[in-house]
Amino acid sequence: MLTYEDCLALSGLTEAEIETISEHEHIPQIVAVEYGRYLVELPDGTRRIRRIILDDIEAARAAGHDDRVARLRAVLAHFISTHPQHRHRPNT
C-alpha cells in the first residue's frame, strides 16, 4: 500500500506545492498530489501550476496576508528552480 509520502515523492512536487494546489483547488491534499502529478505531465502543466501559485500570491496580497505572500513566493521560487522551463517565459 502506498502512503501519502510515497505518492508525494512520485509526484515530482514538494509538499508546499501540493498544499498550494490543494488550497487553490479546494481539494484534499491526496487528490492534489494526483492532480499535481497529472499537471506536471501535461505540455502546459507546469505553467498551470505556476499560475495557481501566482493566483494565490495575489489573493494573499489583496487580503493583506504578508506572511502568506512571503511563503508563497518561496514556493514559487523553488518551483521555478526545479522546473526550469519557466525561467524564460514572461507573460505566463
VENJOJO-V135483 format. One line per field, one symbol per residue. psi: psi as a letter, one per 20 degrees, with the letter a starting at -180 (. if undefined). A space follows every 50 residues. Layout:
BEGIN
psi = ???
END
This chain:
BEGIN
psi = pprghggghihjrrhhggggggggilqqhhhhggggggghiqhjghhhgg hgggghggggghikmhhhggghhgggggghhimiiihkmqk.
END
